[in-house]
Amino acid sequence: MSTKNNIDGPYRIYPQLVTSLLDIATQALNNDRVAASALIARGGAWINRERVRVATAMVLPGMMVTIHTLPAYAHPCVLTSANIIYQDRWLLAINKPAGSYVDATPWDGDNHLRTELARLLAESDQHPPLHPAHRLDRDTTGVLLFTQHPHANAAIQKIFVNHLAQKHYLCHVHGHPDWDTCDTDTGHGRSERGRFRIYPRNNVGDALPNGDVIKQMRTTFRVIQRRDDGTSIIQAIPHTGRTHQIRLHIAELGYAIVGDRSYGCTTEVVQPHRLHAWQLTFPHPIHDTPITIVAPLPAWFPADLATTLASATMRSDN
């Protein structure tokens, strides 16, 4: 039997038989039984890759227990009615706040947007079956779409899979690009160490060590404004929906989104990265009517650009 701490990495071997999950979690957390109970209750303990919330669960020889402690950046997920920017019988969209996860994480099964949105709707006696139609990174803000009726699920997934949803993002980047518009077309996949990375376009379709294949990733960028402080405001349209797509492509072009410590400056003061899902346009999954959902502009967006942003348009054809 062994336990694995997701922060420290190495396995901790317990030669004796520990009969309960609480005992193992207590030892892994330096004999803090209260913290161990809280960790199990929120869903941070796993037995053989399954989340277990019963502190008295039996652990037998040969089983692997993984203890996921809260990362330093974890904080409570909070939504109010002001976050809801679109709702009909089938769909619901929110203006996603920074620092929040769309769904459960390995260290927390409850503190995420789907459960928080369910709690908010329950206050007005609404209890729809919520399913996220797509994902946004933890610190990315803006339009996040959910279905709230089972009949919309399959249709909305087809819309995203077939690239019929047009996404417009705003980002604040370090530097002044030497281009006004730029179309970036590459491959996308995970490296041997598990990090997402860019591959050459002609490698699309090649096999990866994890059994996946390299997929196409294409984004169109347009500079909206070059700021006097050495930064720029850029509009981005991802034509594919790969994880970290805009962040990876900005870095590939030699720039970095302000606040992005993963693909930018690692010495930058910690803050949410400045990437905002501004608009989402798609055919309604039930009646096929074109829908455009617009999120309020983020606090970091320059006030002098707010009234002229509508003119910063570009083609979004796939």
N, C-alpha and C positions, 0 to 999 in steps of 0.2 A: 504494500500500500504506500502511496506517496501523496504529497500535496504540492501544489505549484502556486507560487505567488506571482501574479501577473505583472507586478512592478519590479521585483528583484530578479525574477527569471529562474534561478536554480530550483531544482526539486528539493524538498525537505523530506527526508526519509524517517518514518516512525517505525521502529522495529517491533513495538508492541501493538496489539490489536486495540484500536480505539473504537468504541462501540457507537459513538454518536457524532454527527456532523458538528454539533456545538463544541465538543471536546477538541476536534481537529482545528476548527476556526479559532478557538481560544488560544491554542498553542501557536498557530500561525500569526496571531496578532499579539504576541508577547504576553500571553496570559490575561488579556483584557476581555473578560467574559461578557461584559455589557456591550462593548463594541462588536464582539463576535455575534451576539444575538441580533443586534441591529443590522449587521452585514447580511446575515441569513434572511432576515425579514424583508429586506429590500431586494433580495434576489442576487446577491453577489457571490453565492457559493454554488459550485457545480460538482456533481458526481458523474464521472464518466461522460462528460460533455452534455449533461442535462442539468438545467437549473433546478435546485432543490431549496425549498423554503421551510422545510420542517426541521427544526433544530435537533429533534430526537431521531432523525433518520439514521438507520444503521449503516455503518461503513465496514465492509468486509475486506479481508486480505486480497490484494490484487486490484482493488478499485483505486481510481485516481480522483482526488479531490482538488479542485482549482479554486483558489480564493482570490476574488477580484476586489481589491480595495479601491476606494474613490480616488480618482485622479485629482490633482491640485486645481484643475480648471472646472470641476463639477460644481454646479450651483442649482438651486431650485428652478424648475420650469414654471413660469407664470404666464397665463393668458387672461385677458379681460375681453368684454364684448367689443371694445374698440379694435381688437385684432381681427375680428371677422370683417372681411371686405367683400364677400360675395356669398349668397346662399339661395338655393332653390330646393325643390323637392329632392333632387338627385345629387347635387354637388354642394360643397362648402369650401371656401378658400379663406385662408388667414394671411395676415402680414406677419410672417415668421420673425420672432425676435432673435437676436444674436445669442450664441451660447447654449442653444437648445437642440436636443436630438429629436428627430422625427419619430423614432420608435425606440424600443427597449435597447439598452446597452448591456454588455456582459456584467457590469458592476451594479446595475440598477434596472429592475423590471418595471418600475412604476413612474419614475421621474422623466417623462418624455411628453412630446406634444400630443400624441394620440390620446393618452389617458387624461392629460390636462384639458384638452378640448372636450372630451366626454364629460368631465366634471363641470366645465363651464356650461355646456348645453343642458346638463341635468338640472341646473339652477332654474331653468325655464321649462322644466318638465319635458325636455327633448332627450330621447335615448336612441339615436340612430346608430346603425352598425358602421363605424368609421373605418375607412381604409385609405391610406395615402396613395395618391395616383403617381407620385414621383418622390424624389428625395432632394434635399438641399443639405450642404455641409453644415456642421455645427454652428459656425460663425456667420454663414451666409444668411442674409435677411431677405424679406420680400415674399412674393406670391408663392404660397404652398397650397396645393389643391388636394382635397379629400373627396371620395365618394361617400354618400350617406344613404345609399339605397343599393341593395344587391344587384338590381337590374342594370346599374350603371357600371359595374366593375369590369366586366369583360370588354365592353365597348371602349371605356376610357383607356384601358391597357393597350388595345389595338391602336388607338390614336397616338399614344406615345411611342409604341414599338415601330409604327410605320412613319414616324417623324412628321405627323400632321399637326403637332403642337409647336407653335412658333414662340420662342423664348427670347426676350430682350433683357439683358443685364446691364447694369452700370457698375463701373469699377474705378477706383482711385489708385493710380499707380505711381511709383517712383520713376522719375525721368521724363524726357520729352522724346517720344518716338520720332524717327526720321521719315515716317510714312503717315499719310492721312487715313488711308484704309488699307487693310491687310487681310488676306484670306490664308489661313493656316490649315494644312491638311496633312495629318501624320497617322501613325499607328498608336495604339494605346494598349497597355497591359500591365501586369505586375512583374516586378523583377524577382530574382531568386530569393531576395530577402523580404518579399511581400509588399514593397512599396510600389505605388503606381508610378509609371514612367512613360516617356515617349519613345516610340520606335520609328524607324524610317517607314515612309508610306509604302514602299515596295515590299515590306515584310508583313503587311496585313494578310492574315490567314495562316501565318506560321504558328507552329505549336510552341507553347510556353512550358517551363518546367512544372508548373502546377496543374497541367492538363488542359488549361484554357488555351485560347488562340488569340493572337494579336488582332484587334478590331480597329476599324477606321475611326478617326476622330477629326472633325473639321469645325473650325470656328472662324467667323468673320468679325473683324474689329474695325472701329472707326473712332478716330480722335475727335472728341467734342470740344475740348479746350486744353491748351497747354498753360499751366498756372505759373505765376511769377515765382512761386516757392520751389520750382523745379519738379513739380508733380504734374500729372495729367489726368483729366477725366475722360474715360473711354467707354464707348458703348460696345457690347459684345453680343453676338448672336451665335449660339452653339447649334450647329445643324445636326449633330449627333448628341447623345446623352451619356457621355462617359463620366465616371467618377473623377472629380477634381479637374474637369476638362479645361475650363477657362483659366484656372490657376496654373496648370501645366503649360498651356499654350502661351500665356503671358511670359512665363519664365523662359520658355524656349526662344521667344523673341528678344530676350535680353533684359526684361523688365520684371518688376515684382509688384504685386498688389500690396498697398500699405497695410501693415499688420499681419501679413502672411509669413509666419516664421517657418513653415514647412517648405515653401518654395521661394522664399525671399531672404531677407536679412535676419539671421539668427540672433543678432545683438539688438534688434529693435525692441523698444518698450512694448511689453505685452498688451495687446488690445485686440478686439475682434477685427478680423480682416475686413477691408472695405469692398465687399462684393455684394450687390443687391439685385435680386430677381425682380425687375421693375414691371415687366408686362408678360402676360401669358395669353396667347390667342389660339383657339382650337374650335373645331366643330363640336357642338353639344352632343354628348354620347347618346341621347335619347331622340331629340328632334332635329339634330344636324344643323341647327342655327349657329352661325359664327358667334363666338363669345370672346370678348377681350376683358381680362381682369387686370387692373392697374393697382399696384401697391403705392402707398404714400412714399415720397422720397425720404431717404434716410437723413439723419441729423448731420452727417458729414458732407452731404451734397451741397456745393456752393450755392448760396441764395441767389447770386447774380445769374445763375444758369437755369433756375427753376422755371422762369417764364418763357424761356426760349428752347427748352428741351424738346418740345413737340416737333421742332424743325430738324432735329437730329435723327433723321430716319434713313434707312437703307434697305436694300432688298434682302429678303430673308428666305428666298427660294432654296430648296435643297438641291 
